[in-house]
Amino acid sequence: MKANDLARLQKGKLDTAFVGLQKKMNEEKMAQLEQYYMMTLANKKMNNAVAPNFDYENHKGGKTSLESMKGKYVYIDVWATWCGPCRGEIPFLKTVEEKYKGKNIEFVSISVDEDKNHEKWKGFVTEKDLGGIQLFADKNWLSDFIRAFNINSIPRFILIDPKGVVINADASRPSSPGLVAQLDKLFN
């Protein structure tokens, strides 16, 4: 809220509780914007850096590491079964996966579901016939890979090049035309 807007609220002979509530809401919005800005800066610092490795349980069995995908682009979706926006991206992700089938790219979905929801994750992946490489993060939100990217909200998407270097630590969502435009540049 601008200083002159606050002054108008205070001079407007409005209820003091209302004015106080407006001031508090605006302070909270500013704090959220500052947090978002700091998170954006932290994400940009990861760009052009070597991505930290992970070695997570694969839904198809065994474990899969980021290191094992060197030589390919890797598009990572960090998600959870309980996350509505994450689930909303699934149809778009399936479309993007199909469009780039046979290209030098792996689509990796890393679940940060808690251990107690492990079976729920397995059933969800099977029931929804999720494609790509489906992984379950060790230590969910406290996993080293998740913490290295300062991920504190999902869905979150990351694009890594064939050498293991982060292209975009906060890549476009599958529902965004920006993702297809970026991938088209890589493969055309």
C-alpha positions in Angstrom: 0.0 0.0 0.0 1.3 3.4 -0.9 2.0 5.9 1.9 -0.7 8.3 0.6 -3.2 5.4 0.4 -2.5 4.6 4.1 -2.9 8.3 5.0 -6.2 8.5 3.2 -7.4 5.4 5.1 -6.4 7.0 8.4 -8.0 10.4 7.5 -11.1 8.8 6.0 -12.9 8.5 9.3 -13.0 4.8 8.9 -13.3 2.3 11.7 -9.9 1.9 13.3 -10.2 -1.9 13.3 -10.7 -1.8 9.5 -7.8 0.5 9.0 -5.6 -1.7 11.2 -6.7 -4.8 9.3 -5.9 -3.2 6.0 -2.5 -2.1 7.2 -1.7 -5.6 8.5 -2.8 -7.3 5.3 -0.6 -4.9 3.3 2.4 -5.6 5.5 1.8 -9.4 5.0 1.6 -8.9 1.2 4.8 -7.0 1.2 6.5 -9.7 3.2 5.3 -12.3 0.8 6.5 -10.3 -2.2 9.9 -9.9 -0.5 10.1 -13.7 0.2 9.1 -14.4 -3.5 11.8 -12.0 -4.7 14.5 -13.6 -2.5 13.4 -17.1 -3.7 13.6 -15.9 -7.3 17.2 -14.6 -6.7 18.2 -17.9 -5.1 16.7 -19.8 -8.1 18.7 -17.7 -10.5 21.9 -18.5 -8.6 21.3 -22.2 -9.4 21.2 -21.5 -13.2 24.5 -22.4 -14.9 25.6 -24.4 -11.9 26.1 -28.2 -11.9 22.9 -29.8 -10.5 23.3 -31.8 -7.3 22.9 -35.5 -7.8 20.0 -37.6 -6.4 19.5 -41.3 -6.1 15.8 -42.0 -5.5 13.5 -45.0 -5.6 12.0 -45.6 -9.0 8.4 -46.6 -9.3 9.5 -49.3 -11.8 12.0 -50.7 -9.3 15.4 -50.0 -8.1 16.9 -46.5 -7.8 17.6 -43.8 -10.4 20.2 -41.1 -10.1 20.5 -37.8 -12.0 24.0 -38.9 -12.8 22.6 -41.9 -14.8 20.9 -39.5 -17.1 24.0 -37.5 -18.2 24.0 -37.0 -21.9 20.3 -36.2 -22.0 18.3 -33.1 -21.1 16.3 -33.7 -17.9 13.0 -31.9 -17.2 12.2 -32.4 -13.5 8.7 -32.0 -12.0 8.7 -31.8 -8.2 5.3 -32.7 -6.9 3.1 -34.6 -4.4 -0.1 -36.6 -4.6 -1.9 -34.2 -2.3 -1.0 -31.1 -4.4 -3.9 -29.9 -6.5 -1.9 -27.6 -8.8 0.6 -30.5 -9.3 -2.2 -32.8 -10.3 -3.6 -30.1 -12.6 -0.3 -30.2 -14.6 -0.4 -33.9 -15.2 -2.4 -33.8 -18.5 -0.2 -31.1 -19.9 3.0 -33.0 -18.8 1.7 -36.1 -20.6 1.2 -34.0 -23.8 4.7 -32.5 -23.6 6.2 -36.0 -23.0 4.4 -37.3 -26.0 5.5 -34.4 -28.2 9.2 -35.0 -27.3 9.1 -38.8 -27.3 12.3 -40.1 -29.0 14.2 -36.8 -28.3 17.2 -36.6 -26.1 15.2 -35.7 -23.0 14.0 -37.5 -19.9 10.9 -36.4 -18.0 11.4 -37.0 -14.3 8.8 -36.6 -11.6 10.0 -36.5 -8.1 7.4 -36.9 -5.4 8.0 -35.2 -2.0 5.2 -37.1 -0.4 5.9 -38.2 3.2 7.0 -41.7 3.8 3.6 -42.6 5.4 2.1 -41.9 1.9 4.5 -44.1 0.0 1.8 -46.6 -0.9 -0.6 -43.8 -1.9 2.2 -42.5 -4.3 2.7 -45.9 -5.8 -1.1 -46.4 -6.4 -1.5 -42.9 -7.8 1.3 -43.4 -10.3 -0.2 -46.7 -11.5 -3.9 -45.5 -11.4 -3.1 -42.3 -13.4 -0.7 -44.1 -15.7 1.9 -41.5 -15.2 4.7 -41.5 -17.8 8.3 -40.5 -17.6 10.5 -41.6 -14.7 8.6 -41.6 -11.5 10.8 -41.2 -8.4 10.1 -40.9 -4.6 12.4 -38.5 -2.8 14.2 -39.8 0.3 13.5 -37.6 3.3 10.7 -35.8 1.2 11.1 -32.0 1.7 14.4 -32.5 3.6 16.0 -34.4 0.7 19.4 -32.9 -0.2 18.3 -32.3 -3.8 15.1 -30.5 -2.8 16.9 -28.4 -0.3 19.7 -27.5 -2.7 17.1 -25.9 -4.9 15.4 -24.2 -2.0 12.1 -25.8 -2.9 9.4 -24.8 -0.4 6.4 -24.9 -2.7 5.2 -27.2 -5.5 4.8 -27.8 -8.3 8.3 -26.8 -9.2 10.0 -27.5 -12.5 13.7 -27.7 -13.3 15.5 -28.1 -16.7 19.0 -29.6 -16.8 21.3 -29.9 -19.8 23.1 -33.1 -20.9 26.2 -32.1 -19.0 24.3 -31.9 -15.7 24.2 -28.1 -15.7 21.0 -26.3 -14.6 19.5 -24.4 -17.5 16.6 -23.1 -15.5 16.0 -23.8 -11.8 12.5 -22.5 -12.1 11.5 -23.7 -15.5 8.1 -23.1 -17.1 5.2 -25.4 -16.2 4.0 -28.0 -18.8 0.8 -25.9 -19.1 2.8 -22.8 -20.2 3.5 -22.3 -23.9 6.9 -21.1 -22.7 8.0 -24.6 -22.0 7.3 -25.9 -25.5 9.0 -22.8 -27.0 12.1 -23.5 -24.9 12.2 -27.2 -25.7 11.6 -26.5 -29.4 14.7 -24.3 -29.4 16.7 -27.2 -28.0 15.5 -29.8 -30.4 14.9 -27.9 -33.7 
